[in-house]
Amino acid sequence: MQQEWLDRVVRDMRTFEVNLTSAQAAQLGVYADMLVQWNAGVNLTAITDEEGIAVKHFIDSLSGLPHVPSGASVVDVGTGAGFPGLPFAVSRHDLKVTLLDSLDKRIRFLQAVTDVLNLKNVRMQHGRAEDFGVKPGWRESFDVAVARAVAGLPVLLEYCLPFVRIGGLFLAMKGPGAAEETSAASEALRLLGGRIVEIRSFLLPGTDMERNIIVVEKIGPTPKGYPRKSGKPSKEPIGG
């Protein structure tokens, strides 16, 4: 990735009070280059131009960092090509980041990136949220769960809240339409033990692209039986 785009990421992230070092920006550059190289043989992302990677992947991902407490354990559910969890780990070495994805080819890519970058605060797991959300050591074990544009909010709540300890947070990183999604999620919130504490709306710097971060606090235990078996949350959303 050309230096001008890395400089833009560093500059624009100051808008969100995220201060990247030159070494961290260089790591993001290596990540971007590997993403493009691997994507030629493995379908990881439709966004492969430098501006798109800088703005729609890196800046968008890192906009969620101000909501993540110091030293938090973070699970990125449905991480895909590593967004937002891997940029979180590059930018905040105090975080303990777990990247969960259902496709092994993505996990292999993420392992390769973390090996090259020598990141010690990241682990990868191949699997589904519906399966790992019920496992001891995973269920209600994380300070923060995060998901970026994976599914509608009622579905995301069922995927993600089971991972979060009581008092922790779930960050749903969304595009336009957050108000409609939150309205449709009232039953899922009540049932799964969450409450919305903030919806932060903004435009990505230098663009007209609306983004929303829905901050959900875990206020009670998620009942046994949730998440439901694989495929059920998306086919039959709670309250749908």
Buried (B, 14 or more C-beta within 10 A) or exposed (E): BEEEBBEBBBEBBEEBEBEBEEEBBBBBBBBBBBBBEBBEEBEBBEBBEBEBBBBBBBBBBBBBBEBBEEEBBBBBBBBBBBBBBBBBBBBBEEBBBBBBBBBEBBBBBBBEBBEEBEBEBBBBBBBBBBBBBBEEEBBBBBBBBBBBBBBBBBBBBBBBBBBBBEEBBBBBBBEEEBEEBBEBBEBBBEBBBBEBEEBBEEEBBEBEBBBBBBBBBBEEBBEEEBBBEEEBBBEEBBBE
